[in-house]
Each structure stands twice: as C-alpha cells, then as structure tokens.
Amino acid sequence: MAGVRRAWQETRTRQEIEGFLSIGPVQVAELDLGPGEDGRAAGAEGAELRPGPGSPPVTSGAVFLLVRRAGRPVGTVLGQVPEGADPTEVLSGLARKLPQGAPPGPLPRPPSASVVVATRERADQLARALDSLLAQDHPDFEIVVVDNAPVTGETRELVERKYGERVRYVCEPVPGLAIAHNRGLAAVRGEVVAFTDDDVVADPRWLSELTAPFAADPRLGCATGLILPARLRTPAQVLLESHGGFAKGFTPRTYDPGHPPADEPLFPFTAGRFGSGANMAFRTAVLRTVGGFDPATGAGTRARGGDDLYGFVRVLAQGQRLRYTPHALVWHHHRETWRDLETQAYGYGAGLTAYLTAILVNRPALLPAFLARVPGGLAHARGLTAVRATGDGADAAAEGPGGHDSRTHPWPRRLSRLQRRGMLYGPVGYLRARRALRTVGLEAR
C-alpha cells in the first residue's frame, strides 16, 4: 500500500513539474487612458502604451497590463495581442472595460519623508532602485541605504561613487532585515519613514502617494501601497503573480482598530492583507514609540520573515490607523526559479507564525484577543496553504496572471507542503533568533 502511495505521489509530482515548465512568459506593460476618458471611444486615440520597467516594446502575445487613468493605477487586465495587430488598439479596448470609479481628489502636500532601502551584496539591483527613487516627485525627501552585514565594499563604493551626497550610506554589521530597518529608522530625519527593497522600481509618484495620507489623517500610523511585477519572464514569476503576487487590489482602504472591519474577523492578526514590506511607510514618531521592528524577525534571521507584519500590528495595537493606497506603486522583480519559490513558500509560512509569536511575546495583553480568533485562524491557515488547483495542467498553462488573488495556474502541492512546514517552524525559528540576538548584545522588542 505504501508503495502504491509513493508511486501516486511521484506521478503527481511529475505532472506538477511538467505543468510548471509549460508556463510561458508574459509581457508586462502599462497603458494610460489619459484625463477625461469616458470609456465610450472604441479606438486607441489618446491612450499611451508603454512597456513595463526594463521590458522591450509590446508585441504580439500575452500581456499583463496595468491600466492608468490620468497617471493613476486603476486596474490590471490580461490581454492577448494577435499577430500583426496593433497592441495599443487591442489593449485599449480591454482597458476601457474596467470600471471607472470616482476620480481621486487632489493630494495634500505630503510631509517630509525618508526612504530606507536595506540591501546586501546586490549593487546592480540597488542602482536600479536608487535611480527610480531619485526620480520621485516628492518635494522634500531623503534616501538612506542600509548595508546589512556586508561581505564586500561594493555597496558603499556604489553609493559614494555614483550617488554622492544624494544618498546616505549606513552600515549595519548584524544580519537581519528588521535589524537593518531599525538602523535606518534611527538615522532618518523625515516626519514619515518609507521602506522599500533593492529589487523594486518605484513609480515617480510613489512616495508622494504613499506619504500624502499622513497629512490628511493625524491618526494615521502606517500606509502601504501597490506592488506589481516588473517582469514575468519565467514560470516561477508567472505562477506567483497568477496567485495574486504581492498585490492587494485597487480599492483604497483604511483599517481602524477603533472600528474593526466586519469582513476581517481575524483583524488585526491577518496582517498580510494590509500590505508588504517592499511598499510601506510609517509615521516616524509612532514607529519609534513602539520600538521599531522586532530584530528577531525578518529575512536573514532564523525566523525567516514577518518583520513587516509585526510592524503593522504593533502600530494598530497603539490605536493608529493603517491606510492601503493602490496609487502608490512599485514594480517588483519577482524571484525567477523553482528553487526560489520553494525558499519563498517556506519563508512565508515561517514568517507568518514567527510574527504572531513575536506579537504575543512582546504584547501579552493581546493574548485573549488572539485566542478568541484561533478557530478562525486555523481555517485561514488551511486556506493559505491549500493546493488551489484550477484545472488540468494543459488548460492552466495556456493562461496567465490575472487580477488580484485570481488563480489561473494550479498551485503546486510541493509549495503548499513547504508553506505548512514553515508555519510549524516559525515559532521555533523566532525563539532561536531571540537567543541568537543575545550573542551580539541585542534584545528582541
């Protein structure tokens, strides 16, 4: 019987691998319908089509398209441009089918801001990110690069040679993303501190859109924004984005701990719904008041992740609001290989339960609320790690990434199992990370 089961599992694994390898590349582009579009025009007049960051001009084939109206993101569509057709004509027709929604009002003048980018031995990617950050239209901001546990002097040399006084360089010798972010938090001068990664390209209006809500709401402690794929060239990148990627949709939303959302029964413990660490900002004084990020969480520690989620919940637990705005956009370079996805799946699972452990260790007063949500939390965890098949491999392989949380490719069982294993490991990893901190003279928050 055991032999039959092993043979069945091996067959399913081969099928999953074949389905994964059959996923084809998808072009990434953006189309701006311009001001005053009313959706009635059938042609491409007035629409501007551009390739995604670092991508070649759009040709025939599958296209993952960001649609803008007057420059602001309003949705994504997946289009197929026939051979010989005009890409702008075809994609404009699809774009105009999206709901228009109410036009956004003018932005208030954003407060002074600091951007922290933590990095480690990825000078080429960092340069691309810094170039986009220096092109921001925000009226008053600084950029701080935190070089985390460097092995070489490449990052320092890049910052000093290419960016001079426009970017400040800070070295943090202890490895860990949360530790690096805390070092950046201690160094910044802005009223709002934004965090992003070295593998993103920031939209020119990213920082203004992300920080302006702080000027409009004095109780706002945190803001997050939209993350879209910069490239969809490999099966791993397409698979990740076909299950929602890092995007949280195109509807702005404010989370208020004083008025918990009725559709979020696990609030605030499902912090992954609020946003991601590649696109987040905090009121600097609020983040410092809660002690910053727990240094025993995050990539580079035995906890593997969860530092951003920890920050979200700590700020909400202080009675501060959190705002998600899809108009604050960064393009993220997803990981490229199957092995990358395996590492990512395990790390996400570990980071989820590690951050929950960190919250309960550091804020034991939240324990009753957490225990009351355990039954629902277990159901939520099962949903997160479900296989999420959408049909047979041949049909799924012909599809591509869709809208937020659409599932146009089956999620492999191997990745689901790794995510569950990571969730079991997370509390252990966090406690090990806390012990490791003591050897370097640091304490968890």
C-alpha positions, 0 to 999 in steps of 0.5 A: 500500500505504501508503495502504491502511495509513493508511486501516486505521489511521484506521478503527481509530482511529475505532472506538477513539474511538467505543468510548471515548465509549460508556463510561458512568459508574459509581457508586462506593460502599462497603458494610460487612458489619459484625463477625461476618458469616458470609456465610450471611444472604441479606438486607441486615440489618446491612450499611451502604451508603454512597456513595463520597467526594463521590458522591450516594446509590446508585441504580439502575445500575452500581456499583463497590463496595468491600466492608468487613468490620468497617471493613476493605477486603476486596474490590471487586465490580461490581454492577448495581442494577435499577430500583426495587430496593433497592441495599443488598439487591442489593449485599449479596448480591454482597458476601457472595460474596467470600471471607472470609479470616482476620480481621486481628489487632489493630494495634500502636500505630503510631509517630509519623508525618508526612504530606507532601502536595506540591501546586501551584496546586490549593487546592480539591483540597488542602482536600479532602485536608487535611480527610480527613487531619485526620480520621485516627485516628492518635494522634500525627501531623503534616501538612506541605504542600509548595508546589512552585514556586508561581505564586500565594499561594493555597496558603499563604493556604489553609493559614494561613487555614483550617488554622492551626497544624494544618498546616505550610506549606513552600515549595519554589521548584524544580519537581519532585515528588521535589524537593518530597518531599525538602523535606518529608522534611527538615522532618518530625519523625515516626519514619515519613514518609507521602506522599500527593497533593492529589487523594486522600481518605484513609480515617480509618484510613489512616495508622494502617494504613499506619504500624502495620507499622513497629512490628511489623517493625524491618526494615521500610523502606517500606509502601504501601497501597490506592488506589481511585477516588473517582469514575468519572464519565467514560470516561477514569476508567472505562477506567483503573480497568477496567485495574486503576487504581492498585490492587494487590489485597487480599492483604497482602504483604511483599517481602524482598530477603533472600528474593526472591519466586519469582513476581517474577523481575524483583524488585526492578526491577518496582517498580510492583507494590509500590505508588504514590506517592499511598499510601506511607510510609517509615521516616524514618531509612532514607529519609534514609540513602539520600538521599531521592528522586532530584530528577531524577525525578518529575512536573514534571521532564523525566523525567516520573515514577518518583520513587516507584519509585526510592524503593522500590528504593533502600530494598530495595537497603539490605536493608529490607523493603517491606510492601503493606497493602490496609487502608490506603486512599485514594480517588483522583480519577482524571484525567477526559479523553482528553487526560489519559490520553494525558499519563498513558500517556506519563508512565508509560512515561517514568517507568518507564525514567527510574527504572531509569536513575536506579537504575543511575546512582546504584547501579552495583553493581546493574548485573549484577543488572539485566542478568541480568533484561533478557530478562525485562524486555523481555517485561514491557515488551511486556506493559505496553504491549500493546493488551489488547483484550477484545472488540468495542467494543459488548460492552466498553462495556456493562461496567465496572471490575472487580477488580484488573488485570481488563480489561473495556474494550479498551485503546486502541492510541493509549495503548499507542503513547504508553506505548512512546514514553515508555519510549524517552524516559525515559532521555533525559528523566532525563539532561536533568533531571540537567543541568537540576538543575545550573542551580539548584545541585542534584545528582541522588542 
